[in-house]
Amino acid sequence: METETLRYGVIGCAGMGTTHAAAVEGTADATLVACADVDEEIAREFATARDVAWYRDPVEMVVDADLDAVSVCTPNGTHADIVTALAETGVDILCEKPLDITPERVDRMIEACEREDVVLAGIFNRRTLGGPRLTREAVADGRLGDVVLADVQVKWHRTASYYEGWHGSTDLDGGILLTQALHGIDLLQWIVGDVERIAADLETCHHDVEAPDTAVASVVFENGARGQITASTAVYPQRPITVQVHGTEGTIEWRQGDEGLEAFETVDGLVDADTTAYDFDLGPEIEGQVRDFVRALLEGREPMVSPAEARKALDIVFAAQESVERGEWVDVDLEAVRGGR
């Protein structure tokens, strides 16, 4: 019996759209057949390079090209409108992070997909990497003892040219926590556990943009651990995403890009850990997530980042934004974090 091959399309043909296209082309059970972008020139160029059909309208693309699945790779604040419209076609959807930039938009797109019985998945591709996966296991099995402190740092450099388009806007980008730091925030909660409350400060420190480019936040986890989120695009030089977890019996520090862990030390001594042994079995980064999404559709199971999983880091960000407005600690909506909304 031959394995079914899904007809796949990409919406948003610049930036991450090209990365998703390459991932689809590297997935045995999917064939890239179409693309869509509001910019006709970009859509044509993308389609010509890959010998696929091009469209300006995503819904027209899905219906005309008879697609089974799509990746949505458009600006952050457009995701809810596109996903909600696509849900009515019945196509299954892999949406780039963040799902969208307000709680109301996120709710609307999730509810539309549930109503139409459409599979919706989100992107958190750092979950495929061996270092975070090993760290999560070490926390879960108690090798670090009780976690006391856990921090994530996203200290990146972005030039003025990066912000010449939609980046940095309040209605399409949303700022540092939603566009750059969200991967790190997701890793922090995925490794340590649910964040119960947060106190944050957001500022635009350097760039001439509407949205904040720098954030510092203190968090309290449900398990009693404390932590910090530090993020900026205003610093130089850029540093890799760094996650540090400190427990009563050990510490792990992971930096993205390192061959191994920067530090893994327990009360019994230094641990020489091979993080590659923990890499996601379908491959790293976007390629692994696209393959998982396709496999999930063919096998009738939930993808690795379900809507409930995709919104966990978002609800931390939404609480951080509320904390800034109120000037006080704010509880994270744990019911939403657990998928109960």
N, C-alpha and C positions, 0 to 999 in steps of 0.2 A: 504494500500500500504506500503510495507516494505521500510525502509530507506536504500539507497545504502551504502555499506561498502567499503571504499577504501583500496586497497592493497598497503602497505607502506613499504619502505625500508630505511635503514640508511647507509650512506657512511661515513666511519671514525668511527671505533669501540672503540676508547679509548676516555677518557675525556668527552667532550660534547656529543659524540655519545651515551653514556650510559644514559645521561640525556634525550636526545630526544627519545630514545627507551622507557624509562619509561613513558614519556609523551604520546607517541603513544599508549602504553598499557593501559593508563588511558583515552583514547579517544574512545567514544562509536562507532563512525562512521568510525573507521580505524582499520586495523589489521596489525600488524608487521609480515611480511612474509619473509624478506630477509635482509642481511647486506653485506657490501663490505669493504675491507681494503687491502692495499698493503702488509701488514704483515699477512701472512697466519695464523700464530699462534694466533694472536689477533682476527682475523676474526672467526676462529674455536671456540675459547673460548667464544666469544660473542654469536655466533650462538647456541652453545651447551647449554648455560645458558638460552636461550630464545626459544629453539626448532624452529629455523628458518633456512633457507638455507643460505649458505655463499658463497661469491665470492671474487676474487681479483680485478676483473675489473667491475667498476660501470655500464658501458654500457651493458655488458653481463648480469649483474644482472637484470637490468631493463627489458631487452628483454626476458630473459629466465624465470624470475619470473612473467612476465606480470604485472608490477607495474603501479599504478596510480599516486603515489606521492613518493617523497624522501626528506630526510633531508641530507644536505651536511655539515659534521662536521669535515672536514679535516683542515690541517694548512692553515692559511690565504692566502698565496701566491699561493695556488693550486686551489682556488675556480673558477677562470675564466676558466681555462682549463677544469675542470670537468663539470661545468655548461654548457659551450659551447658544449661539446661533448654530454651531456645528452639531450640538447634541441632538437637535431635531432631525438631523440627517441619519442618525444612528451610527456614525463613524466613531471608533474608539480613539482616545486622545491622550497623548503624552505631552504635558505642558511644561515648558521651561520654568525655572524658579524666577521669582516667586509666583505662586498661583495668581495673585493680583496684589494690590497695594492697600486695600481697605477690608475690614471684616465683612462688610456688606457685600462687596463684590465677590469675595471668596465664597461666602455662603451661597450667593446666587448661582455661581457656576457649578458648585458641588450639587446643589439641589436640582439643577437642570439635568445634570448627567444621571443622577439617581432616578429622576422622573422618567427619563427616556431609556433607562437601563443601558447606559453607555459606560464603558470602562474609562475612568479618568485616572491618570498617574502623574506624579510630579517628578522633578529632577532634583536629586541631591547626590551627585556623582562621587563626592568624596567618601561616601559610604562604601564604595567598592575597593578602597585602598587598604592595603594590609596593615599599616600602622594604626589607623583608627579602629579597624576590626579587632586587632589584637588587644588594643587598649580597652575596648568595650568588654571583651571576654575576660580580661584580667580584673576589671572592676566587678563584673557579674559573679565571677567565681571566688572573689574575696582575696585574691593575691596581694592587693594593696591594703587590706584591712578595711576599716571604715574610712570612706572618703571624707576629708576635712575641707580641702580647698580644690577648686577646679577652675581653670582660666582658659580663655581663648583670645588670641591676638591676631588681628588682621590689619597689618600695617603696610599699606600699599601706596604706590606713587601713581598719580594720574596727571597728565599734562593738561593744559588748557584746551588743546585740540580734542581731547577725549570728550569734553563737555560741549562741543559745538553742535551736537545733535540733540536727541531727546534726553541724554544722560544729564542728571542734575536737576531735572524739572520735578515739580511736586505732583503733577498729574500723570506723568508717564514713567518716571523713575522711582521717586519716593525717598531717595537718599541712601546714605552709607549702610544702614542696617538692612535694607531690603535688597540692594543691588550687589554690594561687595561682601558684607559681613555675614549674610544669611547662611552661607555654607558652613562657616565656623560656628555660628550659633546652633545650627542643626547638629553638628558633630558633638558639641558640648552637651546638649540635652540627650542625644542618642547614646552617648557613652555613659554619662553620669545618672541621668534620669530626669523626670519632670521638674521644671522650674516652678516653684510655688509663688514667688513674688520678686519684684524687681524695682530698683530705683535708678533712674537714668538721667544723663545729661547729653543733649545733642546740640552741636554748633556747626556753623559754616565758618571754618577757621581760615581758609586760604582761597578757595576757588570762587569765582564770580558766578554763583549758581543759586537757585531757589532753595534746594534741598540741603540738608546737613551733610558735610563731608567728614565729620569726626563725631565719634560717640564713645562714651565711657559709661558703663553700667555695673552695678553690684547686683548679684542674684543670690537668692536662697533656694536651694533645692528641696524637694519634698522629703528627701531622706536626711535633711539636716545639714548637708554640706553647704559651704559658702563659695562664691566665685566672682570672677570679673570678666566682663566683655570689653575689650578695647579695640577700636577700629578707626581707621582714617585712610583717606586717599591724599592727604596733604603733606605726607612725610617723604623724605628722601634719605637714603635709597630704600627701595622696596624690600620688605622682609617676607619670608614665606608664612603662610598660615601656621600658627603654633598652638598646640593644645597641651596643657599641663594638668596632670591629675595627681594630687598629693593625698596619700592615705596614712593611716596610723602604722602601716607595715610596709609601705613602699611608695615609690613615685615613678610616673612615666611622663616623659616629655616627647612629643612627636612634632616634627616640622615637615611640612609637605615638601617633597623633592629629595629628602635624604634617603639614602639606600636603606637605612635601618632607623631605629629609634635613637633620638639624641641622648636619651637616658632611660633606663629601665632598671631601677635599683630597689631591692627589697631588704628586709632586715637580715636576710641570708647572704646578701652581697649583690654585685652587679649581675644582670641577666643579659646574656648574649642572645637576643631574640631575632629570628629570621622572619621579618615581616612579610616577605613574599609568599610564605606558606599560608598566609591569611588572606591573600588577594581574592577578590570575588571570582568565582569559577567561570563566569561568562565573559570576563575581561574587565579592564580598568575603565574608569571615567564614563563618558557619555556612551561609548561603544558598549560597555557592559550593561548600562541601563536600557539602551534601545533593545539589545538582545533579550534582556529579561522581560521587557514590555511585550515584545513579540511572542516570546515563549509563553508568557502568562495568558495572552489572548488565545493561543493555540491549545493550551492545556486547560483553559477554563479556571485559572486560579487568580489570586490577587497579585498585582505587580509589587515589586520590592518597596516602592514608595507610593502607597495608596493616598487618597485625599486626606485621610486622618493623619497619616505620617507627614504629608507635605505641609500641613498647616501647623504642626507643633512649633517649629521655629517661628512661624509667622505670628502665632498668638503671643509668643514672648516679645516680639517686636511691637505688636499692637499695644501690649501692656507697657512697654518702655515708652512709647509715644504718649500714652495717657499719663505716665509718671511725670514726664516733662511738663505737660499741660497743668497737672495738679500740684507739682512740686513736692511729691511725697511718694512713699512706697506704694506700689499697686500690685494687687493679686493677679496672677495669670489665670485665665479662664481654663481650669483643668478639665472641665467637662468637655470643652471644645478640643483641648489637647488630646483627650482620650477618644475622640470621635463621637461624642455623645450629643453633639448639637444637631 
